Amino acid sequence: MHVRKKTLAALLVTAGVALQPGAPAQAAGDTTPPTLNTPAEVGFVVGSQLDAYSGDYSQVKQLVTWSGSDAGSGICSYDLDRTAADSGEDRNLVSGTQATSFVATANDYDGAEGGGSTVMTGYRLRGHDCAGNTSTRTFGSRPSVFQEDGTSHDYTLEPALTYAGAWTGSSCTCFSGGKARYTTQKGASATFTADFAPGSHVAVVMVRKADRGAVEVRVDGRKATTVNLDRGGAGNRIVAFDRKVGGGSHSVTIVDLRGKVDLDAVLVS
């Protein structure tokens, strides 16, 4: 006589033990919450466009990435919230995702014009394992947008933004803050130097159009990449470069290789 063997998962269901969809059988005995590897990394999305500057704040796209592990039942899903100074202003960004990254819209508003309860303070990540255990981690992050003259809502970083060669100011509502600086001189450069917190990202915002040229981007004096501004999409207020830097003093320099190049803003997370 042939007897069909039941899987452990089927036996657990028969016994009345509920498992989350996709959960392995060992979930029933798992009482340990998952491990979340935070602080997560928060950078900027190359090719994204800053929203037009309102006078009070700028909106940018941040790429939030994280990881987690669970030796018992495995991780079934994550939730990500954006946090504010007043918890009543927190906003859920995504729930029940199995992805480990999310593109979030963030802003650099500092509350100076009122409404300080809405000031962004960072993100909150929740990880759910397949047995229903949950871990929560919060991590601070608010983008800083430095205009072409170095001004910003961030009064703590105190960076230096210096220019070498022939640069000219230009005004347009199409620029972040309404202004940018441009050069057509090969070899002209602009350097942003600051004392960064560990895990920070720095990004450069430029104009990308068919009539623009190319720049070499250097981090701490070493070539990081070449950006051809006449390729890869067109528009104003475009994030042309993003790089993670370690804690301490670092510099990012753009050098004109050919044609017209515009520096609109520098971002720091």
C-alpha positions in Angstrom: 0.0 0.0 0.0 1.4 3.4 -1.0 1.2 6.2 1.5 1.6 9.8 0.3 4.0 11.7 2.5 3.0 15.2 3.6 5.5 18.0 3.6 6.3 19.7 6.9 4.5 22.8 5.7 1.3 20.8 4.9 1.5 19.2 8.4 1.8 22.6 10.0 -1.3 23.9 8.1 -3.2 20.8 9.2 -2.2 21.6 12.7 -3.6 25.1 12.4 -0.3 27.0 12.1 -0.7 30.0 9.7 2.3 30.9 7.6 2.7 34.0 5.5 2.5 33.5 1.8 5.8 32.1 0.5 7.1 31.4 4.0 9.3 28.3 4.5 8.1 25.7 6.9 10.6 26.6 9.6 8.7 29.9 10.1 6.6 28.2 12.7 9.4 28.0 15.2 11.0 31.3 14.4 10.6 33.9 17.2 13.8 36.0 16.4 13.3 39.2 14.5 15.3 39.8 11.3 18.5 41.8 11.3 18.4 45.1 9.4 21.7 46.4 8.2 21.4 50.1 8.8 22.1 53.0 8.6 21.1 52.4 5.0 22.9 54.2 2.2 21.2 57.3 0.8 22.5 58.7 -2.4 21.2 60.7 -5.4 19.7 59.4 -8.7 22.0 60.3 -11.6 19.8 61.5 -14.5 17.0 62.7 -12.2 15.9 66.3 -12.2 15.6 68.7 -9.2 12.2 70.2 -8.9 12.1 74.0 -9.5 13.3 75.8 -6.4 10.3 77.3 -4.5 12.2 79.9 -2.5 11.7 77.8 0.7 13.1 74.4 -0.3 14.3 72.2 -3.1 13.0 68.7 -3.9 15.4 66.0 -5.0 15.3 62.2 -5.7 17.2 60.1 -3.2 18.1 56.5 -3.7 17.7 54.6 -0.4 19.3 51.2 -0.3 19.4 48.7 2.5 19.9 45.0 3.3 18.6 42.5 5.9 18.9 38.9 6.9 17.0 36.3 8.9 18.4 32.9 9.5 15.1 31.4 10.7 12.3 31.9 8.3 13.8 34.5 5.9 12.7 38.0 5.2 9.3 38.3 3.5 9.0 42.0 3.1 10.1 45.6 4.0 8.3 48.9 4.7 9.9 52.3 4.3 8.7 55.6 5.8 10.0 59.1 5.5 10.2 60.7 9.0 9.6 64.3 10.1 10.3 66.4 13.2 6.7 65.7 14.3 5.9 62.0 14.0 2.4 62.9 12.9 3.9 64.2 9.7 5.7 60.8 8.9 4.8 59.4 5.6 4.8 55.8 4.4 6.7 55.4 1.1 6.3 51.7 0.3 4.9 48.7 2.1 5.2 45.0 1.6 8.1 45.2 -0.8 10.8 42.6 -1.4 13.0 45.1 -3.0 16.1 46.5 -1.1 16.0 50.0 -2.6 13.6 52.8 -3.2 13.7 56.1 -5.0 12.2 58.7 -2.6 11.3 62.3 -3.0 13.0 64.4 -0.3 13.5 68.1 0.4 15.9 70.4 2.2 13.3 72.5 4.0 14.6 73.6 7.4 11.5 75.1 8.9 12.7 78.7 8.8 9.5 79.9 7.2 7.2 78.1 9.7 5.8 74.6 9.7 8.8 73.1 11.4 6.9 70.0 12.2 7.2 68.9 8.6 11.0 69.1 8.5 12.4 65.9 7.1 14.6 64.0 9.6 15.3 60.8 7.7 13.8 57.3 7.1 12.4 54.4 9.0 12.8 50.8 7.8 10.8 47.9 8.9 11.7 44.3 8.0 9.2 41.4 8.4 10.3 37.9 8.4 8.1 35.0 7.2 7.1 34.1 10.7 5.6 37.5 11.4 8.5 38.9 13.5 9.4 42.6 12.8 12.5 44.7 13.3 12.5 48.5 12.9 15.5 50.9 12.4 15.5 54.6 11.8 18.3 56.6 10.3 18.8 60.3 9.8 19.1 61.8 6.4 18.0 65.2 4.9 19.5 66.4 1.6 21.4 69.6 1.5 21.2 71.7 -1.7 24.0 74.2 -2.2 23.4 76.7 -4.9 26.1 77.8 -7.4 27.3 80.5 -5.0 27.4 78.1 -2.0 24.3 79.3 -0.3 22.0 76.7 1.3 19.4 75.9 4.0 22.2 73.8 5.6 24.0 76.0 8.1 26.1 73.2 9.6 28.3 71.9 6.7 30.0 75.2 5.9 31.5 74.1 2.6 33.9 76.0 0.3 32.9 76.4 -3.4 35.7 77.9 -5.4 36.1 78.7 -9.2 39.2 78.8 -11.3 39.3 80.2 -14.8 36.6 82.2 -16.6 33.1 81.6 -15.2 30.0 83.8 -15.9 26.8 84.0 -13.8 23.5 83.5 -15.6 19.9 83.8 -14.4 16.9 81.7 -15.4 13.8 80.3 -13.6 14.9 77.0 -15.2 17.9 76.9 -12.7 17.9 75.7 -9.1 17.6 78.9 -7.1 17.2 80.9 -10.4 21.0 81.1 -11.1 23.9 79.1 -12.4 27.5 79.7 -13.5 28.9 78.6 -16.8 32.2 78.5 -18.6 33.4 77.8 -22.2 37.1 77.8 -21.2 38.8 74.5 -21.5 40.5 73.7 -18.2 38.3 76.0 -16.1 37.2 74.3 -12.9 34.9 74.5 -9.9 35.7 72.8 -6.6 33.3 71.9 -3.7 35.1 71.1 -0.4 33.4 70.1 2.8 33.8 68.0 6.0 31.5 65.1 5.3 29.8 62.8 7.8 30.6 59.1 7.3 28.6 57.5 4.4 27.7 60.8 2.8 27.0 61.2 -0.9 27.9 64.2 -3.0 26.3 65.0 -6.3 26.7 67.7 -9.0 23.7 69.3 -10.8 24.3 70.6 -14.3 22.6 71.3 -17.6 22.5 68.4 -20.1 21.7 69.5 -23.6 22.9 68.9 -27.2 24.8 72.2 -27.2 26.7 71.5 -24.0 30.2 70.0 -23.7 31.9 67.6 -21.3 33.5 67.7 -17.9 36.0 65.5 -16.0 34.9 64.9 -12.4 37.6 64.5 -9.8 37.2 63.4 -6.2 40.0 64.4 -3.9 42.0 65.4 -7.0 41.7 62.0 -8.7 39.7 61.4 -11.8 36.4 59.8 -11.0 34.6 59.9 -14.4 34.0 61.9 -17.6 30.5 63.3 -18.1 29.4 64.1 -21.6 26.7 66.7 -21.1 25.5 66.5 -24.7 24.5 62.9 -24.3 22.2 60.9 -22.0 19.1 63.0 -21.9 18.4 66.7 -22.0 17.2 69.2 -19.5 18.0 71.7 -16.7 18.7 70.8 -13.1 20.0 67.3 -13.9 22.0 65.2 -11.5 25.1 64.5 -13.6 27.3 62.8 -11.0 26.9 61.1 -7.6 29.5 59.5 -5.4 29.7 58.1 -1.9 32.5 59.7 0.2 33.9 58.7 3.5 33.8 60.8 6.7 36.2 63.8 6.8 37.3 66.5 4.4 36.8 65.7 0.7 36.6 67.7 -2.5 34.7 67.3 -5.8 36.0 69.2 -8.8 34.5 69.6 -12.3 36.9 70.5 -15.1 35.8 71.8 -18.5 37.1 69.4 -21.2 35.2 70.9 -24.1 32.4 73.3 -24.9 29.9 75.1 -22.6 29.3 73.6 -19.1 27.0 75.0 -16.3 27.3 74.4 -12.6 23.8 74.7 -11.1 24.0 73.1 -7.7 25.8 70.6 -5.4 23.9 68.1 -3.3 25.0 66.4 -0.1 23.2 63.6 1.8 
